[in-house]
Amino acid sequence: MKNNDKRVIFHIDANSAFLSWSAIDRLQHGDSLDIRKIPSVVGGDPISRHGIVLAKSIPAKKFKIQTGETLYSALQKCPDLFIVPPQYDLYMRCSNAMMDILKEYTPIVQRFSVDECFLDFTGMDNIYPDFLELAYIIKNRIKNELGFTVSIGVSNNKLLAKVASDIKKPDAVITLFPNEIKEKMWPLPVEDLFMVGRATAPKLHKLNIETIGELATFDLEVLKVSLKSHGVMIWNYANGIEYSEVRKSSHIDMKGIGNSTTIAFDVDNRKEAHKIILSLSETVSMRLRDSGNYCSLVSVHFKTDDFYSCGRQRKLYYYTDCTKKIAEVACELFDELWKGESLRHIGVRVSELCTNEFCQITLFEEKDNEKNRALDAAIDSIRMRFGSKSIIRATFLHSGIKPLTGGVGEEDFPAMSSIL
């Protein structure tokens, strides 16, 4: 689609999603403290205080706490910081509840990550004569029915809608159509333009490009020399030029699903390491099934107590979403790598995904695969309804190891591909 003139695209972004969802869950279960109103973060282990910050409250921002920094560093900035462990089963329920509401307004919804999505209302003028009013209706309905706020960007392409939703937070509706670019987008720091990351920004600064407007009006030929094709792409983005469609299927946006954990104690025996790998595989496979995908590549990585890192992956000759199989392969890969070192960090990841709607079984699959799938489905259903601790494997009893380790350890969706 090379004509954006009549398109209407919404980008909906849940504000401080993980922290907001954790706050709402705590309040609904009788806690009187709203962690959104105090310096707080989601991430790592509140007891050991290891791990990284996955989300932060607005009061935490005043201490210059950054998403992705270590809990140790965050606590140095704010010793009274309130830490909440990640709960991926809760995040899935909240994300799915939001998606259910959005699908009532248009069938063309692209889940771009667990807390954001694009909606296409092109050609629906007869149903929604005022799209700005519609955005407020959706925003307020999510707030009233689900208890958390979202910011909605409205434009004629996905890029501008995404930028718009970032301009004002929380609980806001912002438009950013082509005639508003110079006023609303160009004054922003160039780092606010997506696909301008840590590697690109310093190169632009060397060219005396500080704002998106300066990038948009910069000599394209010079950008080509300095940044090659990437320079052309971000120059187009700075000028609001982007044509990708809102895609209904979410699985094509996903690169892979991974999870990792920093361990509170040194792991120096194979049995404990295998249990941690199993607990990671539990959350990874649950998320894989929830996304509607199978995987055909499993990888494991670890970091020793002296910060040596290594990893290994294996291509499968079949597709699977089975917890047992993913854990078995990950443990085999770990055994091939591990030389007895003390470990402080372990991760499991699956990739090379395909939709589970159409997947051919192979002659090499185990005969009890259907039983395993039925078991996984039953366990997922119980955990989604009653919480992640409602059913656990007996091997974790009295082990000191969490039955489901970690939350969102790695990105499942690209931050935004160059094609959106």
Residue, then its C-alpha position, 0 to 999 in steps of 0.5 A: m500500500k503506497n498511499n497513506d492519504k486515507r488510512v487511519i492507524f491507531h497505536i495503543d501502548a499500555n503505560s508502564a505495563f508490567l508495573s501497572w498490571s502488577a499494581i492492579d493485581r496487588l490491589q485486587h488481592g487486598d493490598s492497600l499500597d498502590i506501587r504506581k504511586i511510590p518509587s518501585v520497579v518490576g524485575g529480578d528477585p526482591i529477596s536476593r536483589h539480583g536481576i534487572v529492571l523490567a519496568k519502573s513507576i513514574p516516581a522511580k523516574k525521578f531517581k533516574i532509574q532506567t529500564g534494563e539497569t541492574l537492581y543493584s544500580a537502581l538500589q544505589k540510586c534509591p535505597d527504599l526502592f520497592i521491588v516486585p517480581p515479574q509475573y508473566d502469567l499475569y501479563m498474558r492475562c492483562s494483554n489478552a484482556m486488552m486485545d479482546i476489547l480492541k478486537e471489538y472495534t476492528p478485526i485488523v489488530q496487530r499485537f506488536s508486543v505484549d503491551e502494544c498493538f496497532l489497529d487499522f480503521t481504514g475505510m470505516d468512516n461510515i462506522y466511526p465518523d469521528f476517529l478522535e472520539l473513538a480513541y478516547i472511547i477505547k482509552n477510557r474503556i480500558k481504564n474503566e474495565l481493566g484498571f490500567t491506562v494506555s496512550i493512543g497515537v492516531s495517524n495515517n501510518k504506523l510510524l507516526a502513530k507509534v511516535a504520537s503515542d510516545i509524545k504524551k504519557p500516561d492516559a493520553v490521545i495524541t494525533l500526528f498526521p503529516n501536517e503536524i510533523k513539523e510542530k510535534m515531531w521535529p523538535l523532539p531529540v533524534e533519539d526519540l525516532f525509532m531505529v535511532g539507537r545507541a549505535t546510530a545516535p552518536k554518528l548523527h551527533k557527529l554530523n551535528i544532528e540533534t533533533i528529528g527535524e535536523l535529521a529530516t532536513f539533512d543532506l540525504e547524500v551525506l547520510k548515505v555516505s555515513l550510514k548507508s541504507h540505514g541513513v536513508m531509512i531513518w531520513n524517511y522516518a524523520n519525514g514521516i514516510e512509511y507504508s507498512e500494513v497492519r498485519k493481523s497475525s502476530h506470529i510473523d512479528m516474533k523473532g523468538i521467545g527467551n527467558s533468563t535468570t540471575i541466580a542468588f547463589d552459586v550453582d555448582n552441580r548438574k542437578e540444580a542447573h537442570k532444575i533451573i533450566l526446567s523452570l525457565s523452560e516452563t515459562v518459555s513454553m507457556r509463552l510459546r503456546d500462548s503466542g500460537n507458535y511452535c519452535s524448531l530451534v532451542s538454545v541455552h546460555f550461561k554465565t559463570d561467577d567470573f563472568y565467562s559467557c557461552g551458549r549453544q543451540r540445536k536445530l530440531y527436525y520437527y516443530t514443538d511447543c512441549t515443555k518437556k521436549i524443550a527442557e530436555v533439549a536445553c539440558e542436553l545442550f547445557d551438558e555439552l557446554w558445562k565444565g563444572e564451573s560455578l554459575r550465576h546466570i542461565g538462559v533458555r530461548v526458542s526461535e525459528l517459529c511457525t504458527n501452530e495453525f498449520c504444522q505437519i507432524t513428522l514420523f520422528e515425533e515421540k508417540d506420547n506427544e499428544k498426551n504431552r500437549a494435552l497435559d501442557a494445555a491443562i496446566d496452562s489453563i489452571r495457571m492462567r485461572f488460579g495463578s502460576k503457583s497453583i500447580i508445580r512439578a514435584t521436583f521443585l518441592h523443598s529445592g529452593i528453586k522457583p518452579l517458574t523462573g523469571g518473567v520477560g527475560e528477553e524481547d519476544f518481538p522486535a522493537m520495531s523492524s525497519i519494515l514495521 
